[in-house]
């Protein structure tokens, strides 16, 4: 399979960064309001999104 162009990978990483920021905001908002389960799930979502972005950059 052909490698993705660098500009495409950077675009995907930018989209993932926005989504990770949204997940992190939800995590923080849930944590401050006492919703522990939602905060943990949003935090996991943020970490998984960052992990996927890093894998996209690394693998191509």
N, CA, C and O atoms as a MOPAC input file, in Angstrom:
PM7 MOZYME 1SCF
protein

 N      0.84100 1    -1.18000 1     0.00000 1
 C      0.00000 1     0.00000 1     0.00000 1
 C      0.88500 1     1.24200 1     0.00000 1
 O      1.92700 1     1.26800 1     0.65400 1
 N      0.46600 1     2.26700 1    -0.73400 1
 C      1.25900 1     3.49100 1    -0.86400 1
 C      1.21000 1     4.31600 1     0.41900 1
 O      0.21100 1     4.32400 1     1.13900 1
 N      2.31200 1     5.00500 1     0.68000 1
 C      2.39200 1     5.85800 1     1.86500 1
 C      1.59300 1     7.14400 1     1.63800 1
 O      1.57000 1     7.68700 1     0.53300 1
 N      0.94200 1     7.62000 1     2.69900 1
 C      0.18600 1     8.87300 1     2.59200 1
 C      1.15500 1    10.04500 1     2.45100 1
 O      2.23100 1    10.03000 1     3.04800 1
 N      0.78500 1    11.05700 1     1.67100 1
 C      1.63700 1    12.25200 1     1.57400 1
 C      1.71600 1    12.97700 1     2.92300 1
 O      0.81200 1    12.87600 1     3.75200 1
 N      2.78900 1    13.68900 1     3.11600 1
 C      3.01300 1    14.39200 1     4.38600 1
 C      1.90400 1    15.40900 1     4.66900 1
 O      1.46300 1    15.53200 1     5.81200 1
 N      1.45300 1    16.12900 1     3.65900 1
 C      0.41500 1    17.14200 1     3.88500 1
 C     -0.88100 1    16.49000 1     4.36100 1
 O     -1.59000 1    17.05800 1     5.19200 1
 N     -1.19100 1    15.31300 1     3.84800 1
 C     -2.39300 1    14.60400 1     4.29200 1
 C     -2.25000 1    14.14300 1     5.73600 1
 O     -3.19000 1    14.25100 1     6.52300 1
 N     -1.07800 1    13.63300 1     6.08000 1
 C     -0.84200 1    13.20300 1     7.46100 1
 C     -0.92400 1    14.37700 1     8.42400 1
 O     -1.48000 1    14.24600 1     9.51400 1
 N     -0.37100 1    15.52900 1     8.02900 1
 C     -0.43200 1    16.71200 1     8.90100 1
 C     -1.86500 1    17.20600 1     9.06600 1
 O     -2.24400 1    17.66200 1    10.14500 1
 N     -2.65900 1    17.11900 1     8.00600 1
 C     -4.06500 1    17.49100 1     8.10900 1
 C     -4.82600 1    16.58900 1     9.05600 1
 O     -5.63400 1    17.06000 1     9.85600 1
 N     -4.57100 1    15.29000 1     8.96800 1
 C     -5.21900 1    14.34400 1     9.87800 1
 C     -4.80600 1    14.59200 1    11.32000 1
 O     -5.62700 1    14.48300 1    12.23100 1
 N     -3.55200 1    14.92300 1    11.52900 1
 C     -3.06500 1    15.21900 1    12.88200 1
 C     -3.71500 1    16.49800 1    13.41300 1
 O     -4.03700 1    16.58200 1    14.59800 1
 N     -3.90800 1    17.48800 1    12.54500 1
 C     -4.55200 1    18.73100 1    12.98200 1
 C     -5.99800 1    18.46500 1    13.40300 1
 O     -6.45900 1    18.99500 1    14.41500 1
 N     -6.71100 1    17.64700 1    12.63200 1
 C     -8.08800 1    17.29800 1    12.98900 1
 C     -8.10000 1    16.53800 1    14.31700 1
 O     -8.94400 1    16.79800 1    15.17400 1
 N     -7.17100 1    15.60900 1    14.48500 1
 C     -7.09700 1    14.84200 1    15.72400 1
 C     -6.77400 1    15.74700 1    16.90900 1
 O     -7.27500 1    15.52400 1    18.01100 1
 N     -5.94400 1    16.76100 1    16.69400 1
 C     -5.60500 1    17.68100 1    17.78600 1
 C     -6.83800 1    18.46000 1    18.25000 1
 O     -7.02500 1    18.67900 1    19.44600 1
 N     -7.66800 1    18.87300 1    17.30900 1
 C     -8.90300 1    19.58800 1    17.67500 1
 C     -9.82600 1    18.66200 1    18.46600 1
 O    -10.37900 1    19.06100 1    19.49100 1
 N     -9.99100 1    17.42600 1    17.99200 1
 C    -10.84800 1    16.47200 1    18.70500 1
 C    -10.29400 1    16.14100 1    20.08800 1
 O    -11.05900 1    16.01100 1    21.04400 1
 N     -8.98500 1    16.00400 1    20.20300 1
 C     -8.38800 1    15.72500 1    21.50800 1
 C     -8.60600 1    16.90200 1    22.46000 1
 O     -8.82300 1    16.69800 1    23.65500 1
 N     -8.55200 1    18.12800 1    21.94200 1
 C     -8.80300 1    19.29800 1    22.77200 1
 C    -10.25300 1    19.31900 1    23.26500 1
 O    -10.51900 1    19.68700 1    24.40900 1
 N    -11.18100 1    18.92500 1    22.40000 1
 C    -12.58500 1    18.86300 1    22.81700 1
 C    -12.77200 1    17.81400 1    23.90000 1
 O    -13.44100 1    18.06300 1    24.90200 1
 N    -12.18000 1    16.63600 1    23.70000 1
 C    -12.25800 1    15.58400 1    24.72000 1
 C    -11.65000 1    16.06200 1    26.03300 1
 O    -12.20500 1    15.80200 1    27.10100 1
 N    -10.52500 1    16.75400 1    25.96700 1
 C     -9.88000 1    17.24900 1    27.18200 1
 C    -10.75600 1    18.28500 1    27.88600 1
 O    -10.82300 1    18.30800 1    29.11500 1
 N    -11.42500 1    19.13700 1    27.11600 1
 C    -12.33200 1    20.11900 1    27.70700 1
 C    -13.50700 1    19.43100 1    28.40400 1
 O    -13.89000 1    19.81500 1    29.50900 1
 N    -14.07200 1    18.41700 1    27.75800 1
 C    -15.17200 1    17.67300 1    28.37600 1
 C    -14.68200 1    16.98500 1    29.65000 1
 O    -15.39200 1    16.95800 1    30.65600 1
 N    -13.48300 1    16.43600 1    29.60800 1
 C    -12.89900 1    15.78700 1    30.78400 1
 C    -12.77500 1    16.78600 1    31.93500 1
 O    -13.16200 1    16.49200 1    33.06600 1
 N    -12.24500 1    17.94100 1    31.64600 1
 C    -12.06900 1    18.95800 1    32.68400 1
 C    -13.41500 1    19.44400 1    33.22200 1
 O    -13.58200 1    19.59800 1    34.43200 1
 N    -14.36400 1    19.68400 1    32.33200 1
 C    -15.68800 1    20.15700 1    32.76000 1
 C    -16.39100 1    19.09100 1    33.60500 1
 O    -17.01200 1    19.40900 1    34.61900 1
 N    -16.29300 1    17.84300 1    33.18800 1
 C    -16.93200 1    16.77200 1    33.94400 1
 C    -16.26200 1    16.59700 1    35.30700 1
 O    -16.93900 1    16.37200 1    36.31000 1
 N    -14.95000 1    16.69800 1    35.34100 1
 C    -14.21500 1    16.54200 1    36.59100 1
 C    -14.60900 1    17.62700 1    37.59500 1
 O    -14.82500 1    17.34100 1    38.77300 1
 N    -14.70300 1    18.87800 1    37.12000 1
 C    -15.03300 1    19.97600 1    38.03400 1
 C    -16.48100 1    19.91200 1    38.51700 1
 O    -16.81200 1    20.44600 1    39.57500 1
 N    -17.34500 1    19.25400 1    37.73500 1
 C    -18.74100 1    19.14800 1    38.17000 1
 C    -19.00900 1    17.86100 1    38.93400 1
 O    -20.14200 1    17.61800 1    39.34900 1
 N    -17.99600 1    17.03800 1    39.12700 1
 C    -18.13300 1    15.84900 1    39.94500 1
 C    -18.57000 1    14.59800 1    39.20500 1
 O    -18.87800 1    13.58500 1    39.83400 1
 N    -18.60200 1    14.65100 1    37.88700 1
 C    -18.97000 1    13.47900 1    37.08400 1
 C    -17.71200 1    12.66800 1    36.78800 1
 O    -17.10000 1    12.82900 1    35.73200 1
 N    -17.33600 1    11.81600 1    37.69900 1
 C    -16.07100 1    11.09500 1    37.60200 1
 C    -16.04300 1    10.15000 1    36.40200 1
 O    -15.04800 1    10.10600 1    35.67900 1
 N    -17.12300 1     9.39100 1    36.18000 1
 C    -17.13000 1     8.42400 1    35.07700 1
 C    -16.97600 1     9.12700 1    33.73200 1
 O    -16.18400 1     8.69600 1    32.89500 1
 N    -17.72800 1    10.20800 1    33.52000 1
 C    -17.63200 1    10.95000 1    32.26300 1
 C    -16.24300 1    11.55400 1    32.09500 1
 O    -15.70900 1    11.58300 1    30.98600 1
 N    -15.65400 1    12.03500 1    33.18600 1
 C    -14.31800 1    12.61400 1    33.11600 1
 C    -13.28700 1    11.56300 1    32.70600 1
 O    -12.41500 1    11.83100 1    31.87900 1
 N    -13.38900 1    10.38400 1    33.28000 1
 C    -12.44800 1     9.31600 1    32.93700 1
 C    -12.62300 1     8.90100 1    31.47700 1
 O    -11.63800 1     8.72700 1    30.75900 1
 N    -13.86900 1     8.74200 1    31.03800 1
 C    -14.11100 1     8.32400 1    29.65700 1
 C    -13.63200 1     9.38000 1    28.66000 1
 O    -13.06500 1     9.02900 1    27.62600 1
 N    -13.84600 1    10.65400 1    28.94900 1
 C    -13.37700 1    11.71800 1    28.06800 1
 C    -11.84900 1    11.78400 1    28.06700 1
 O    -11.24000 1    12.03000 1    27.02600 1
 N    -11.23700 1    11.56900 1    29.21700 1
 C     -9.78200 1    11.54200 1    29.27800 1
 C     -9.20000 1    10.40300 1    28.45800 1
 O     -8.19500 1    10.57700 1    27.76900 1
 N     -9.82800 1     9.24400 1    28.53200 1
 C     -9.38900 1     8.11500 1    27.71900 1
 C     -9.56500 1     8.43800 1    26.23800 1
 O     -8.70000 1     8.11200 1    25.42400 1
 N    -10.66400 1     9.06800 1    25.88900 1
 C    -10.88300 1     9.46100 1    24.50300 1
 C     -9.81600 1    10.42300 1    24.01100 1
 O     -9.35200 1    10.30800 1    22.87700 1
 N     -9.42400 1    11.36800 1    24.84900 1
 C     -8.37100 1    12.31100 1    24.47100 1
 C     -7.04500 1    11.59300 1    24.25200 1
 O     -6.33800 1    11.85500 1    23.27800 1
 N     -6.71700 1    10.68500 1    25.16500 1
 C     -5.44900 1     9.95200 1    25.02300 1
 C     -5.44600 1     9.05500 1    23.79100 1
 O     -4.43300 1     8.96300 1    23.09600 1
 N     -6.55800 1     8.39900 1    23.51300 1
 C     -6.63900 1     7.53200 1    22.34300 1
 C     -6.53900 1     8.33800 1    21.04900 1
 O     -5.94600 1     7.87600 1    20.07400 1
 N     -7.11700 1     9.54100 1    21.03800 1
 C     -7.04600 1    10.39000 1    19.85400 1
 C     -5.61200 1    10.85600 1    19.60900 1
 O     -5.14900 1    10.87400 1    18.46800 1
 N     -4.91600 1    11.22800 1    20.66900 1
 C     -3.51200 1    11.62500 1    20.52800 1
 C     -2.66700 1    10.43900 1    20.06200 1
 O     -1.76700 1    10.60300 1    19.23700 1
 N     -2.95000 1     9.25800 1    20.58200 1
 C     -2.22500 1     8.05400 1    20.17800 1
 C     -2.44000 1     7.77300 1    18.69000 1
 O     -1.49000 1     7.45000 1    17.97800 1
 N     -3.67300 1     7.89300 1    18.22200 1
 C     -3.96400 1     7.66000 1    16.80500 1
 C     -3.26200 1     8.68900 1    15.92400 1
 O     -2.77500 1     8.35400 1    14.84500 1
 N     -3.21000 1     9.93300 1    16.37800 1
 C     -2.51600 1    10.97000 1    15.61400 1
 C     -1.02500 1    10.67600 1    15.52300 1
 O     -0.41800 1    10.84800 1    14.46600 1
 N     -0.44000 1    10.23500 1    16.62200 1
 C      0.98900 1     9.90800 1    16.61200 1
 C      1.25700 1     8.70600 1    15.70000 1
 O      2.27400 1     8.66800 1    15.00800 1
 N      0.36300 1     7.74100 1    15.69900 1
 C      0.53300 1     6.57900 1    14.82400 1
 C      0.41000 1     6.98000 1    13.34700 1
 O      1.10100 1     6.43500 1    12.48700 1
 N     -0.47500 1     7.93500 1    13.07000 1
 C     -0.63200 1     8.42600 1    11.69600 1
 C      0.63000 1     9.10000 1    11.21400 1
 O      1.04900 1     8.89300 1    10.07500 1
 N      1.23900 1     9.89900 1    12.05900 1
 C      2.49000 1    10.56100 1    11.67700 1
 C      3.63200 1     9.55100 1    11.51300 1
 O      4.43200 1     9.65000 1    10.58300 1
 N      3.69400 1     8.59100 1    12.41900 1
 C      4.81100 1     7.64400 1    12.40300 1
 C      4.73500 1     6.66500 1    11.23300 1
 O      5.73500 1     6.43900 1    10.55200 1
 N      3.57100 1     6.08800 1    10.99600 1
 C      3.45000 1     5.04200 1     9.97700 1
 C      3.38100 1     5.59800 1     8.56400 1
 O      3.93900 1     5.01000 1     7.63800 1
 N      2.71300 1     6.70700 1     8.39300 1
 C      2.55900 1     7.25800 1     7.06800 1
 C      1.42200 1     6.62100 1     6.40000 1
 O      1.11600 1     6.94900 1     5.25400 1

